[in-house]
């Protein structure tokens, strides 16, 4: 089984969009794959429980069945920082709890498990710990989603430096075109390619629906898929 952690250069950069595209890519190539969003903030009640739209999209894009509470075990209603939402709900998110839920999702037996983070890389889960601490402890390889917009160079390079400083392996990055009017998209893409020592895996063109990744060989190598 192979697990990857999907993080982003910021919140609202398209982590869920890219995670779903990756799940569909794996499904198209006859790989069993499941998405896992351990923490979500911003939910509505449905079917007698809180559900998060991003987690539902991940669930629908997976080709291995699991219950919603396995896909998204920690869910809060207000769309705020998860550790603050947890405080308001008189709860504490811990690495021990995350490990329990992670083992449960692994038990469903998918060949690939894509773990989507929340917000950017440095996300607090309680007063002392960050979600990145858990990723490092589990030695999960990271795929970085870059939201291509003005300021993405700074956001991306700072995130890459944080990954290096913490000894976390970034196996590649995906450029997500979230701003269709971004000036000098190609020049910014080349600037990132020349400064990041991890491969560009794919480009996700701007589209509200039916978007397809522009796949690079590094991505097929990562997933051991022959095109």
C-alpha positions as CSV (number, residue, x, y, z in Angstrom):
1,X,0.0,0.0,0.0
2,X,1.2,3.5,-0.8
3,X,0.2,6.7,1.0
4,X,0.8,10.3,0.1
5,X,0.0,13.5,1.9
6,X,-1.5,16.3,-0.2
7,X,-0.7,19.8,1.2
8,X,-1.1,23.2,-0.3
9,X,0.7,26.5,-0.4
10,X,-2.3,28.1,1.3
11,X,-5.9,27.5,2.0
12,X,-8.3,27.6,-1.1
13,X,-5.6,26.5,-3.5
14,X,-7.4,23.5,-4.8
15,X,-6.1,20.6,-2.7
16,X,-9.4,18.8,-2.9
17,X,-9.8,19.4,-6.6
18,X,-6.3,18.0,-7.3
19,X,-6.8,15.1,-4.8
20,X,-10.0,14.1,-6.7
21,X,-8.3,14.4,-10.1
22,X,-5.5,12.1,-8.8
23,X,-8.0,9.6,-7.4
24,X,-9.7,9.5,-10.8
25,X,-6.4,9.2,-12.6
26,X,-5.6,6.1,-10.5
27,X,-9.0,4.7,-11.0
28,X,-8.7,5.1,-14.8
29,X,-5.6,3.1,-14.6
30,X,-7.1,0.2,-12.7
31,X,-5.6,1.1,-9.3
32,X,-7.6,0.8,-6.1
33,X,-7.5,4.2,-4.4
34,X,-9.1,6.0,-1.6
35,X,-9.0,9.5,-0.3
36,X,-8.7,10.4,3.4
37,X,-9.4,13.9,4.9
38,X,-8.8,13.4,8.6
39,X,-9.7,17.0,9.6
40,X,-12.3,19.3,8.1
41,X,-13.8,22.5,9.3
42,X,-16.9,23.8,7.5
43,X,-19.8,21.4,7.5
44,X,-23.5,21.0,7.4
45,X,-25.7,18.3,9.0
46,X,-26.9,15.6,6.7
47,X,-27.9,12.0,7.2
48,X,-27.8,12.6,11.0
49,X,-24.2,13.7,11.0
50,X,-21.9,16.6,10.0
51,X,-20.5,16.3,6.5
52,X,-18.0,18.4,4.7
53,X,-18.3,19.1,0.9
54,X,-14.7,18.5,0.2
55,X,-14.7,15.1,2.0
56,X,-17.9,14.1,0.1
57,X,-16.1,14.9,-3.2
58,X,-13.1,12.8,-2.1
59,X,-15.4,10.0,-1.1
60,X,-17.1,10.1,-4.5
61,X,-13.8,10.1,-6.4
62,X,-12.5,7.0,-4.6
63,X,-13.1,3.6,-6.0
64,X,-12.7,1.8,-2.7
65,X,-15.8,1.9,-0.4
66,X,-15.6,3.3,3.1
67,X,-18.0,5.0,5.5
68,X,-18.1,8.8,5.6
69,X,-16.8,8.8,9.1
70,X,-13.8,6.8,7.9
71,X,-13.0,9.2,5.1
72,X,-13.5,12.3,7.4
73,X,-13.4,11.3,11.0
74,X,-12.8,14.7,12.5
75,X,-15.4,17.3,11.3
76,X,-16.5,20.6,12.7
77,X,-19.3,22.9,11.6
78,X,-17.8,26.4,11.6
79,X,-15.4,27.1,8.7
80,X,-12.6,28.2,10.9
81,X,-9.1,27.0,12.0
82,X,-9.7,23.4,13.1
83,X,-7.9,23.8,16.5
84,X,-10.1,26.7,17.3
85,X,-13.2,24.8,16.2
86,X,-12.1,22.0,18.4
87,X,-11.7,24.3,21.4
88,X,-15.2,25.7,20.9
89,X,-16.5,22.1,20.8
90,X,-14.5,21.2,24.0
91,X,-12.4,18.7,22.1
92,X,-8.7,18.3,21.5
93,X,-7.2,16.9,18.3
94,X,-4.2,14.7,19.0
95,X,-1.7,12.7,17.0
96,X,-2.9,9.5,18.8
97,X,-6.4,10.1,17.5
98,X,-5.1,10.8,14.0
99,X,-3.1,7.5,14.1
100,X,-6.2,5.6,15.1
101,X,-8.2,7.0,12.2
102,X,-5.3,6.5,9.8
103,X,-4.9,2.8,10.7
104,X,-8.7,2.4,10.2
105,X,-8.6,3.9,6.6
106,X,-5.6,1.7,5.8
107,X,-7.5,-1.3,6.9
108,X,-9.9,-1.0,3.9
109,X,-7.0,-2.3,1.8
110,X,-6.7,0.3,-1.0
111,X,-3.5,0.2,-3.0
112,X,-3.2,4.0,-2.8
113,X,-4.3,6.3,0.0
114,X,-4.3,10.0,-0.6
115,X,-4.4,12.0,2.6
116,X,-5.6,15.5,2.2
117,X,-4.5,18.1,4.7
118,X,-6.4,21.2,5.8
119,X,-5.3,24.7,5.1
120,X,-1.6,25.1,4.3
121,X,1.4,23.1,5.6
122,X,1.7,24.7,9.1
123,X,-1.7,23.9,10.5
124,X,-2.1,23.8,14.3
125,X,-4.1,20.8,15.6
126,X,-3.9,21.8,19.3
127,X,-2.0,24.3,21.4
128,X,1.3,22.4,21.0
129,X,1.2,20.4,17.8
130,X,0.8,20.8,14.1
131,X,-0.6,18.5,11.5
132,X,2.8,18.6,9.9
133,X,4.2,16.9,13.0
134,X,1.9,14.0,12.4
135,X,2.9,13.8,8.7
136,X,6.6,13.7,9.7
137,X,6.0,11.1,12.4
138,X,4.2,8.8,9.9
139,X,7.0,9.5,7.3
140,X,4.4,10.3,4.6
141,X,5.8,11.6,1.3
142,X,4.3,14.9,0.4
143,X,2.7,16.2,-2.8
144,X,2.5,20.0,-2.8
145,X,-0.4,21.7,-4.6
146,X,0.7,25.2,-5.7
147,X,-2.2,27.7,-6.2
148,X,-1.0,29.6,-9.3
149,X,-1.7,33.2,-8.5
150,X,0.1,36.4,-7.7
151,X,2.3,35.6,-4.7
152,X,2.7,31.9,-5.4
153,X,6.4,32.1,-5.7
154,X,6.8,33.3,-2.1
155,X,4.2,30.9,-0.8
156,X,5.7,27.9,-2.6
157,X,9.3,28.5,-1.8
158,X,8.6,29.1,1.9
159,X,6.6,25.9,2.0
160,X,9.4,24.0,0.3
161,X,11.9,25.4,2.8
162,X,9.6,24.3,5.7
163,X,9.4,20.8,4.4
164,X,13.2,20.6,4.1
165,X,13.8,22.0,7.5
166,X,11.5,19.4,9.0
167,X,13.0,16.5,7.1
168,X,9.8,15.8,5.2
169,X,10.2,14.4,1.7
170,X,8.4,16.3,-1.1
171,X,8.0,13.8,-3.9
172,X,6.7,16.4,-6.3
173,X,4.3,19.4,-6.9
174,X,1.3,20.1,-8.9
175,X,0.5,23.6,-10.4
176,X,-3.2,24.4,-10.1
177,X,-4.4,27.3,-12.2
178,X,-6.8,28.9,-9.8
179,X,-6.6,32.3,-11.4
180,X,-7.5,32.2,-15.1
181,X,-6.3,35.9,-15.5
182,X,-2.9,35.3,-13.9
183,X,-0.2,37.3,-15.7
184,X,2.8,35.4,-16.9
185,X,1.6,32.0,-15.9
186,X,4.2,30.2,-18.0
187,X,7.0,32.4,-16.7
188,X,6.0,31.8,-13.1
189,X,5.8,28.1,-13.7
190,X,9.3,28.1,-15.1
191,X,10.5,30.1,-12.2
192,X,9.2,27.5,-9.8
193,X,10.6,24.6,-11.8
194,X,14.1,26.1,-11.7
195,X,13.9,26.7,-7.9
196,X,12.2,23.5,-6.6
197,X,14.3,20.3,-6.5
198,X,11.2,18.1,-6.6
199,X,9.6,17.3,-10.0
200,X,6.6,19.0,-11.5
201,X,4.0,16.1,-11.5
202,X,1.1,17.8,-13.3
203,X,-0.6,21.0,-14.2
204,X,-4.3,21.4,-13.5
205,X,-5.8,23.9,-15.9
206,X,-8.5,26.3,-14.7
207,X,-11.9,24.8,-15.2
208,X,-15.1,24.6,-13.1
209,X,-15.9,21.1,-14.3
210,X,-14.4,18.2,-16.3
211,X,-10.8,19.5,-15.8
212,X,-8.1,17.0,-16.6
213,X,-4.5,17.0,-15.3
214,X,-1.7,17.6,-17.7
215,X,0.3,14.6,-16.7
216,X,4.1,14.6,-16.6
217,X,6.2,11.4,-16.6
218,X,7.2,12.0,-12.9
219,X,3.6,11.4,-11.9
220,X,3.3,8.1,-13.8
221,X,6.6,7.0,-12.3
222,X,5.4,8.0,-8.8
223,X,2.3,5.8,-9.2
224,X,4.1,3.1,-11.2
225,X,1.7,3.5,-14.2
226,X,2.7,2.9,-17.8
227,X,1.0,5.1,-20.3
